[in-house]
Amino acid sequence: MMWDNVMEAVIAELSNNTNIASLYTVDGKLQIRMSSPSGKQQVPGIEWTLIGDTEAEVWEPMVVQFDMWYTDEATMRQTERIIRGMLRQERMLIGGLRILANYVDGVALAVPDRANFYGRGIRFRIAALRERYAAVNP
């Protein structure tokens, strides 16, 4: 299982982006988190959800959705460009992990109680590559 290590590295990389930090810091706290079970959106905020993951001998692909919430559409689009740019490279090194990533799709997020904010979800297939097979410990 590698998804937790991969997401920790991806979120650290995203958190180090000065544009993201300036847009999504509220009261000194960066608003990036794993999706909340309460379903309440942080606005502004970025949430991520592990949609699914698998394990094979050489790689461990997973699908991750990033939900972006902001009060204006232009900033939400700017955030999408930053995230897509960060994960656009086919092969990259993030947090010491060799990663393959590709964009899957995006969708406007419909929230029944939305009041003056926008939401967009973008999905990526992300895979950590291993140098050699390592048996998973139960």
C-alpha positions in Angstrom: 0.0 0.0 0.0 1.5 3.3 -1.1 -1.4 5.7 -1.6 -0.9 7.4 1.8 2.8 8.0 1.1 2.0 9.3 -2.4 -0.7 11.6 -1.3 1.4 12.9 1.5 4.1 13.8 -1.0 1.7 15.3 -3.5 -0.1 17.4 -0.9 3.3 18.6 0.5 4.3 19.6 -3.1 1.0 21.4 -3.6 1.3 23.1 -0.2 4.7 24.5 -1.1 3.3 26.2 -4.2 3.3 30.0 -3.3 0.2 30.7 -5.4 -1.8 28.0 -3.7 -0.6 29.1 -0.3 -1.7 32.7 -1.0 -5.1 31.7 -2.3 -6.0 29.0 0.2 -4.6 30.2 3.5 -7.3 31.4 5.9 -6.3 32.8 9.4 -2.8 31.4 8.9 -4.0 27.8 8.0 -3.7 26.3 4.6 -7.1 24.9 3.6 -6.0 21.6 1.9 -7.4 18.4 3.4 -8.7 14.9 2.7 -12.5 15.0 2.0 -14.5 15.5 5.1 -17.0 12.9 6.2 -19.3 15.7 7.2 -19.6 16.8 3.6 -19.2 20.5 4.6 -17.0 22.4 2.1 -14.2 24.7 3.2 -14.5 27.8 1.1 -11.9 28.6 0.0 -10.5 25.0 0.1 -9.1 22.1 -1.7 -10.2 18.6 -0.7 -8.9 15.3 -2.1 -10.5 11.9 -2.2 -9.0 8.5 -3.0 -11.4 7.1 -5.5 -9.7 3.7 -5.8 -6.3 2.0 -5.8 -4.7 -1.3 -6.8 -1.4 -3.0 -6.3 0.8 -4.8 -8.8 4.4 -5.9 -8.8 5.9 -2.8 -10.4 3.4 0.0 -9.7 0.4 1.0 -7.6 -2.0 3.0 -9.6 -4.8 5.0 -7.9 -7.4 7.6 -9.0 -7.5 10.7 -6.9 -10.1 13.5 -7.2 -9.2 17.1 -6.1 -12.2 19.2 -5.3 -11.6 23.0 -5.4 -14.0 25.4 -3.8 -13.6 29.2 -4.2 -15.8 32.3 -4.2 -14.9 33.2 -7.8 -14.6 31.1 -10.9 -11.4 32.7 -12.2 -9.5 31.7 -9.1 -10.9 28.2 -9.3 -9.7 27.9 -12.9 -6.3 29.2 -11.8 -6.1 26.5 -9.1 -7.0 23.9 -11.7 -4.2 25.1 -13.9 -1.7 24.9 -11.1 -2.7 21.3 -10.0 -2.8 20.1 -13.6 0.6 21.7 -14.3 2.1 20.1 -11.2 0.8 16.6 -12.2 1.2 17.0 -16.0 4.6 15.5 -16.2 4.6 11.8 -17.1 7.4 10.9 -14.8 8.4 13.0 -11.8 10.0 12.8 -8.5 7.9 14.1 -5.6 8.9 13.6 -2.0 11.5 11.0 -3.1 8.9 8.9 -4.9 9.0 8.2 -8.6 5.5 9.0 -9.8 3.6 8.7 -13.1 0.5 10.9 -13.4 -2.1 11.7 -16.0 -5.2 13.8 -16.1 -8.5 11.7 -16.3 -11.4 14.2 -16.3 -13.0 17.1 -14.6 -16.5 18.1 -13.6 -18.4 21.0 -12.1 -19.5 20.1 -8.6 -23.1 20.5 -7.7 -23.8 21.4 -4.1 -27.4 21.8 -3.0 -26.7 24.5 -0.4 -24.1 26.4 -2.4 -24.3 30.1 -1.7 -22.0 32.3 -3.8 -19.1 29.8 -4.3 -18.0 27.6 -7.1 -16.8 23.9 -7.1 -14.9 21.8 -9.6 -13.5 18.3 -9.3 -10.6 17.1 -11.3 -9.4 13.5 -11.4 -5.9 12.1 -11.9 -4.5 8.6 -12.3 -1.3 8.6 -10.2 1.1 5.7 -9.8 4.1 5.2 -7.6 6.8 3.2 -9.3 8.9 0.8 -7.3 12.5 -0.1 -7.9 11.8 -3.7 -7.2 8.8 -5.7 -5.9 8.3 -5.5 -2.2 5.8 -7.8 -0.6 3.0 -6.1 1.3 3.1 -6.8 5.0 -0.4 -7.6 6.4 
